[in-house]
Amino acid sequence: MEQLAANHHHLLEVIATLLLFFGIAGLIVPMMHRLKLSPILGYLLCGIAIGPFGLASLATTYPWLGYVTIQDTGTVYILGELGIITLMFMIGLELSFERLRELRRYIFGLGSAQILLTALVIFAIAMAFNNSIPVSILIGASFALSSTAIVLKLLEERKLTSRPVGIICFCILLMQDLAVIPILVLASSFSADANVGIVQALASSLALGILVVVAIYFLGKKVLAPFLQTINFSKSPEWLAAFVVFAVIGSAALTQLAGLSLALGAFMAGLLIAETEYRHEVEVIISPLKSLLIGIFFLSIGMMINLTEVLRQPLLLAVGVVGIFAVKAAILLPLCLKFKVPLRKSVEISLYLSQPGEFALLVLGVATASALMPAENTQYFLLVTACSMMLSPLVFAFTPQIADYVQRRFGKSRQEMSSNLDLMSGHSGVLIAGFGRTGQLLARVLQDQRLPYIAFDNNAELVRQCNRDGYRIIYGDARRKALWHRLINSQIDLAIITIDDHAAIHDIIHSLRAEFPLLPVIVRTKDSKDSNALYDMGAKHVVVETLESSLRLAQLVMESLGQRPEEAKQVVQKIRVQELQNSGVQQAQAI
């Protein structure tokens, strides 16, 4: 009976914690957004206020505070860990071997140089303050990494993710996330066996990292893809959501059992699914959950800040926080210039990535649990990390002004970055929604003229077959607004709607006109009576479905992209002849 009562009391505490969090997410954070303040800053400030070092410390004197504060942070930390897991899964979705090849100069070149030089400098500083070699290595390696959660969220808020600055930040963060694998193994080796040599620990961590990458590639190509091909998720989309959750939790559990981190397993699951045609659809499913759980993570960071400790040694703490920003920015700035990044963008990138990240908190926890570092040193580094992460939104706010000043003061005419940055975002010039006969005909015309495009369809079997035939197509549902947001950016010149669900076309065009009013939209329809309504909604061209109208649609696409009418007619005539020949062959076979 007592056990039942205890369980009931614990359940009430969990429910109260969740209600408090959702109250913050649903009321206070939107208020911060209305005041044009970063939601991240809102989560951090709320974490300080309701955490064990804030108002919760007064709950014994004022019992009513117990209803609006959190004293037991266990539930919050668990949910915050889920936020990191979700974030790492989304990072894995962004990574593929094709993407690595496109970005290799900035990922493996600039990203690796930033990690190695920053870790070496911070290692030397830690050694100067009489830390042991293992502790100095861990501090240097972990503080060299930036906060993926904060940087990507703040870049997204400022619409910078598809701009050159955001792309290079993503490249460096991507390399940092890959570096987490050997760092975690290295931390585990230090804590597991103090007699293991540092060189041996580094070698074993590198070997394990290589094995993990090889295993990911093998599983993605040999196991996951064939399994997904046996299931048609288009008939029951909830199956895809359930499978994604299963894959993430299962992979995270396996890596945890192997002595690695849950986040690493989620990252592996993202990599595996990124090699399939369901990548963008999964991003749409997970994205709202990611934002909510990452908010809990920021809340947990705020709860770690003990204002009493901050006030006890404010000067030393300020030196640590300013020092970590200054050291990381001073190292990354000349590296960006070395890689031919313009001065203003180099300043922005170096400041955006100058804070320590969430993995520093994880490594500090490992160092404390294994008694590698004294408790007072751990608390100091913990405060430096948490305060630096909390100040990141303010650094982002002032970075454009600082970059402008540096450009005016020291800037010279520099050659702009290589045009391969234009390819990094993974988007193309034409977006085709629906990939039936008309969509495939369009794609053939675009491929023949070497014009970039990307198509999507919610028929999984069709997507797989067209991928095998060499078309550039992904799995996705055109009725999802979030999917259009994922695929459309400044490099999309034209949207083509060729889906068969004509009842949904009206809603899609309404959404496109509201969100992307300048984007030209061409629509295929079976019913000529519907064309006037589609024109009224904002369609640039409406084409009724026949072979000739499909060819006319293809000609309109090429002319809209700048092809001369004479050239477009020649290409259409070539396709017309091929289609007529194919029809003759099929009729002869039928006879």
GIHUNOR-V931373 format. One record per residue. N is the residue number from 1. RES is the residue in three letters. SS is DSSP state (2 for helix, 1 for strand, 0 for the rest). PSI is psi as a letter, one per 20 degrees, with the letter a starting at -180 (999 if undefined). Layout:
N&RES&SS&PSI / N&RES&SS&PSI
//
This chain:
1&MET&0&g / 2&GLU&2&h / 3&GLN&2&h / 4&LEU&2&g / 5&ALA&2&h / 6&ALA&2&g / 7&ASN&2&g / 8&HIS&2&g / 9&HIS&2&g / 10&HIS&2&h / 11&LEU&2&g / 12&LEU&2&h / 13&GLU&2&g / 14&VAL&2&g / 15&ILE&2&g / 16&ALA&2&h / 17&THR&2&g / 18&LEU&2&g / 19&LEU&2&g / 20&LEU&2&g / 21&PHE&2&g / 22&PHE&2&h / 23&GLY&2&g / 24&ILE&2&g / 25&ALA&2&h / 26&GLY&2&i / 27&LEU&2&g / 28&ILE&2&g / 29&VAL&2&g / 30&PRO&2&h / 31&MET&2&g / 32&MET&2&g / 33&HIS&2&h / 34&ARG&2&h / 35&LEU&0&j / 36&LYS&0&k / 37&LEU&0&q / 38&SER&0&p / 39&PRO&2&h / 40&ILE&2&g / 41&LEU&2&h / 42&GLY&2&g / 43&TYR&2&g / 44&LEU&2&g / 45&LEU&2&h / 46&CYS&2&h / 47&GLY&2&g / 48&ILE&2&g / 49&ALA&2&g / 50&ILE&2&i / 51&GLY&0&r / 52&PRO&0&h / 53&PHE&0&i / 54&GLY&0&c / 55&LEU&2&h / 56&ALA&2&h / 57&SER&2&i / 58&LEU&2&j / 59&ALA&0&h / 60&THR&0&h / 61&THR&0&g / 62&TYR&0&n / 63&PRO&2&h / 64&TRP&2&i / 65&LEU&2&h / 66&GLY&2&h / 67&TYR&2&i / 68&VAL&0&j / 69&THR&0&r / 70&ILE&0&o / 71&GLN&0&g / 72&ASP&0&o / 73&THR&0&j / 74&GLY&2&g / 75&THR&2&g / 76&VAL&2&g / 77&TYR&2&h / 78&ILE&2&g / 79&LEU&2&h / 80&GLY&2&h / 81&GLU&2&h / 82&LEU&2&h / 83&GLY&2&g / 84&ILE&2&g / 85&ILE&2&g / 86&THR&2&g / 87&LEU&2&g / 88&MET&2&h / 89&PHE&2&g / 90&MET&2&h / 91&ILE&2&g / 92&GLY&2&h / 93&LEU&2&h / 94&GLU&2&i / 95&LEU&0&p / 96&SER&0&r / 97&PHE&2&h / 98&GLU&2&g / 99&ARG&2&h / 100&LEU&2&h / 101&ARG&2&h / 102&GLU&2&h / 103&LEU&0&j / 104&ARG&2&h / 105&ARG&2&g / 106&TYR&2&h / 107&ILE&2&f / 108&PHE&2&h / 109&GLY&2&f / 110&LEU&2&g / 111&GLY&2&g / 112&SER&2&g / 113&ALA&2&g / 114&GLN&2&g / 115&ILE&2&g / 116&LEU&2&g / 117&LEU&2&g / 118&THR&2&g / 119&ALA&2&h / 120&LEU&2&g / 121&VAL&2&g / 122&ILE&2&h / 123&PHE&2&g / 124&ALA&2&h / 125&ILE&2&g / 126&ALA&2&g / 127&MET&2&h / 128&ALA&2&h / 129&PHE&0&k / 130&ASN&0&k / 131&ASN&0&q / 132&SER&0&r / 133&ILE&2&g / 134&PRO&2&g / 135&VAL&2&g / 136&SER&2&h / 137&ILE&2&g / 138&LEU&2&g / 139&ILE&2&g / 140&GLY&2&g / 141&ALA&2&g / 142&SER&2&h / 143&PHE&2&i / 144&ALA&0&h / 145&LEU&0&q / 146&SER&0&r / 147&SER&0&o / 148&THR&2&g / 149&ALA&2&g / 150&ILE&2&g / 151&VAL&2&g / 152&LEU&2&h / 153&LYS&2&g / 154&LEU&2&h / 155&LEU&2&g / 156&GLU&2&g / 157&GLU&2&h / 158&ARG&0&j / 159&LYS&0&l / 160&LEU&0&i / 161&THR&0&h / 162&SER&0&j / 163&ARG&0&r / 164&PRO&2&g / 165&VAL&2&g / 166&GLY&2&h / 167&ILE&2&g / 168&ILE&2&h / 169&CYS&2&g / 170&PHE&2&g / 171&CYS&2&g / 172&ILE&2&g / 173&LEU&2&h / 174&LEU&2&g / 175&MET&2&h / 176&GLN&2&g / 177&ASP&2&h / 178&LEU&2&h / 179&ALA&2&i / 180&VAL&2&h / 181&ILE&2&g / 182&PRO&2&h / 183&ILE&2&g / 184&LEU&2&g / 185&VAL&2&h / 186&LEU&2&g / 187&ALA&2&g / 188&SER&2&h / 189&SER&2&h / 190&PHE&2&g / 191&SER&2&h / 192&ALA&2&h / 193&ASP&0&o / 194&ALA&0&i / 195&ASN&0&i / 196&VAL&0&p / 197&GLY&0&q / 198&ILE&2&g / 199&VAL&2&g / 200&GLN&2&g / 201&ALA&2&g / 202&LEU&2&g / 203&ALA&2&g / 204&SER&2&h / 205&SER&2&g / 206&LEU&2&g / 207&ALA&2&g / 208&LEU&2&h / 209&GLY&2&g / 210&ILE&2&g / 211&LEU&2&h / 212&VAL&2&g / 213&VAL&2&g / 214&VAL&2&g / 215&ALA&2&g / 216&ILE&2&g / 217&TYR&2&g / 218&PHE&2&g / 219&LEU&2&g / 220&GLY&2&h / 221&LYS&2&h / 222&LYS&2&h / 223&VAL&2&g / 224&LEU&2&g / 225&ALA&2&g / 226&PRO&2&h / 227&PHE&2&g / 228&LEU&2&h / 229&GLN&0&i / 230&THR&0&i / 231&ILE&0&p / 232&ASN&0&n / 233&PHE&0&i / 234&SER&0&h / 235&LYS&0&h / 236&SER&0&n / 237&PRO&2&h / 238&GLU&2&h / 239&TRP&2&g / 240&LEU&2&g / 241&ALA&2&g / 242&ALA&2&g / 243&PHE&2&h / 244&VAL&2&g / 245&VAL&2&g / 246&PHE&2&g / 247&ALA&2&g / 248&VAL&2&g / 249&ILE&2&g / 250&GLY&2&g / 251&SER&2&g / 252&ALA&2&h / 253&ALA&2&h / 254&LEU&2&g / 255&THR&2&h / 256&GLN&2&g / 257&LEU&2&h / 258&ALA&0&j / 259&GLY&0&j / 260&LEU&0&a / 261&SER&0&q / 262&LEU&2&h / 263&ALA&2&h / 264&LEU&2&g / 265&GLY&2&g / 266&ALA&2&h / 267&PHE&2&g / 268&MET&2&g / 269&ALA&2&h / 270&GLY&2&g / 271&LEU&2&g / 272&LEU&2&g / 273&ILE&2&h / 274&ALA&2&h / 275&GLU&0&j / 276&THR&0&r / 277&GLU&0&i / 278&TYR&0&j / 279&ARG&2&g / 280&HIS&2&h / 281&GLU&2&h / 282&VAL&2&h / 283&GLU&2&g / 284&VAL&2&h / 285&ILE&2&g / 286&ILE&2&h / 287&SER&2&g / 288&PRO&2&h / 289&LEU&2&h / 290&LYS&2&g / 291&SER&2&g / 292&LEU&2&g / 293&LEU&2&h / 294&ILE&2&h / 295&GLY&2&g / 296&ILE&2&h / 297&PHE&2&g / 298&PHE&2&h / 299&LEU&2&g / 300&SER&2&h / 301&ILE&2&g / 302&GLY&2&h / 303&MET&2&i / 304&MET&0&i / 305&ILE&0&o / 306&ASN&0&o / 307&LEU&2&h / 308&THR&2&g / 309&GLU&2&h / 310&VAL&2&g / 311&LEU&2&h / 312&ARG&2&h / 313&GLN&0&m / 314&PRO&2&h / 315&LEU&2&g / 316&LEU&2&g / 317&LEU&2&g / 318&ALA&2&h / 319&VAL&2&g / 320&GLY&2&g / 321&VAL&2&g / 322&VAL&2&h / 323&GLY&2&g / 324&ILE&2&h / 325&PHE&2&g / 326&ALA&2&g / 327&VAL&2&g / 328&LYS&2&g / 329&ALA&2&h / 330&ALA&2&h / 331&ILE&2&g / 332&LEU&2&h / 333&LEU&2&g / 334&PRO&2&h / 335&LEU&2&g / 336&CYS&2&g / 337&LEU&2&h / 338&LYS&2&h / 339&PHE&0&k / 340&LYS&0&k / 341&VAL&0&p / 342&PRO&0&q / 343&LEU&2&g / 344&ARG&2&g / 345&LYS&2&h / 346&SER&2&g / 347&VAL&2&g / 348&GLU&2&g / 349&ILE&2&g / 350&SER&2&h / 351&LEU&2&h / 352&TYR&2&h / 353&LEU&0&k / 354&SER&0&i / 355&GLN&0&q / 356&PRO&0&r / 357&GLY&0&a / 358&GLU&2&h / 359&PHE&2&h / 360&ALA&2&h / 361&LEU&2&g / 362&LEU&2&g / 363&VAL&2&h / 364&LEU&2&h / 365&GLY&2&g / 366&VAL&2&g / 367&ALA&2&h / 368&THR&2&g / 369&ALA&2&h / 370&SER&0&j / 371&ALA&0&k / 372&LEU&0&h / 373&MET&0&p / 374&PRO&0&q / 375&ALA&2&h / 376&GLU&2&h / 377&ASN&2&h / 378&THR&2&g / 379&GLN&2&h / 380&TYR&2&g / 381&PHE&2&h / 382&LEU&2&g / 383&LEU&2&g / 384&VAL&2&g / 385&THR&2&g / 386&ALA&2&g / 387&CYS&2&h / 388&SER&2&g / 389&MET&2&h / 390&MET&2&h / 391&LEU&2&i / 392&SER&2&g / 393&PRO&2&h / 394&LEU&2&h / 395&VAL&2&g / 396&PHE&2&h / 397&ALA&2&h / 398&PHE&2&i / 399&THR&2&g / 400&PRO&2&h / 401&GLN&2&g / 402&ILE&2&g / 403&ALA&2&h / 404&ASP&2&g / 405&TYR&2&g / 406&VAL&2&h / 407&GLN&2&g / 408&ARG&2&h / 409&ARG&2&g / 410&PHE&2&i / 411&GLY&0&q / 412&LYS&0&r / 413&SER&0&o / 414&ARG&0&q / 415&GLN&0&p / 416&GLU&0&r / 417&MET&0&q / 418&SER&0&q / 419&SER&2&i / 420&ASN&2&i / 421&LEU&2&h / 422&ASP&2&i / 423&LEU&2&i / 424&MET&0&h / 425&SER&0&i / 426&GLY&0&j / 427&HIS&0&r / 428&SER&0&a / 429&GLY&0&h / 430&VAL&1&p / 431&LEU&1&p / 432&ILE&1&o / 433&ALA&1&o / 434&GLY&0&p / 435&PHE&0&l / 436&GLY&0&b / 437&ARG&2&g / 438&THR&2&g / 439&GLY&2&g / 440&GLN&2&h / 441&LEU&2&g / 442&LEU&2&g / 443&ALA&2&h / 444&ARG&2&g / 445&VAL&2&g / 446&LEU&2&g / 447&GLN&2&h / 448&ASP&2&h / 449&GLN&0&j / 450&ARG&0&k / 451&LEU&0&p / 452&PRO&0&q / 453&TYR&1&r / 454&ILE&1&p / 455&ALA&1&q / 456&PHE&1&q / 457&ASP&1&q / 458&ASN&0&j / 459&ASN&0&o / 460&ALA&2&g / 461&GLU&2&g / 462&LEU&2&g / 463&VAL&2&g / 464&ARG&2&g / 465&GLN&2&g / 466&CYS&2&h / 467&ASN&2&g / 468&ARG&2&h / 469&ASP&0&i / 470&GLY&0&j / 471&TYR&0&q / 472&ARG&0&n / 473&ILE&1&q / 474&ILE&1&r / 475&TYR&1&p / 476&GLY&0&q / 477&ASP&0&o / 478&ALA&0&i / 479&ARG&0&i / 480&ARG&0&o / 481&LYS&2&h / 482&ALA&2&h / 483&LEU&2&g / 484&TRP&2&g / 485&HIS&2&h / 486&ARG&2&h / 487&LEU&2&h / 488&ILE&0&p / 489&ASN&0&a / 490&SER&0&i / 491&GLN&0&i / 492&ILE&0&o / 493&ASP&0&i / 494&LEU&1&q / 495&ALA&1&p / 496&ILE&1&p / 497&ILE&1&o / 498&THR&0&k / 499&ILE&0&q / 500&ASP&0&i / 501&ASP&0&n / 502&HIS&2&i / 503&ALA&2&h / 504&ALA&2&i / 505&ILE&2&h / 506&HIS&2&g / 507&ASP&2&h / 508&ILE&2&g / 509&ILE&2&h / 510&HIS&2&g / 511&SER&2&g / 512&LEU&2&g / 513&ARG&2&h / 514&ALA&2&g / 515&GLU&2&h / 516&PHE&0&m / 517&PRO&0&h / 518&LEU&0&i / 519&LEU&0&p / 520&PRO&1&p / 521&VAL&1&p / 522&ILE&1&p / 523&VAL&1&p / 524&ARG&1&p / 525&THR&1&q / 526&LYS&0&h / 527&ASP&0&o / 528&SER&2&h / 529&LYS&2&h / 530&ASP&2&i / 531&SER&2&g / 532&ASN&2&g / 533&ALA&2&h / 534&LEU&2&h / 535&TYR&2&g / 536&ASP&2&h / 537&MET&2&i / 538&GLY&0&j / 539&ALA&0&p / 540&LYS&0&g / 541&HIS&1&q / 542&VAL&1&p / 543&VAL&1&p / 544&VAL&1&q / 545&GLU&0&o / 546&THR&0&r / 547&LEU&2&g / 548&GLU&2&h / 549&SER&2&h / 550&SER&2&g / 551&LEU&2&h / 552&ARG&2&g / 553&LEU&2&g / 554&ALA&2&h / 555&GLN&2&g / 556&LEU&2&g / 557&VAL&2&g / 558&MET&2&g / 559&GLU&2&h / 560&SER&2&h / 561&LEU&0&j / 562&GLY&0&j / 563&GLN&0&q / 564&ARG&0&q / 565&PRO&2&h / 566&GLU&2&g / 567&GLU&2&g / 568&ALA&2&g / 569&LYS&2&h / 570&GLN&2&g / 571&VAL&2&g / 572&VAL&2&g / 573&GLN&2&h / 574&LYS&2&g / 575&ILE&2&h / 576&ARG&2&g / 577&VAL&2&g / 578&GLN&2&g / 579&GLU&2&g / 580&LEU&2&h / 581&GLN&2&g / 582&ASN&2&g / 583&SER&2&h / 584&GLY&2&g / 585&VAL&2&g / 586&GLN&2&h / 587&GLN&2&h / 588&ALA&2&h / 589&GLN&2&h / 590&ALA&2&h / 591&ILE&0&999
//
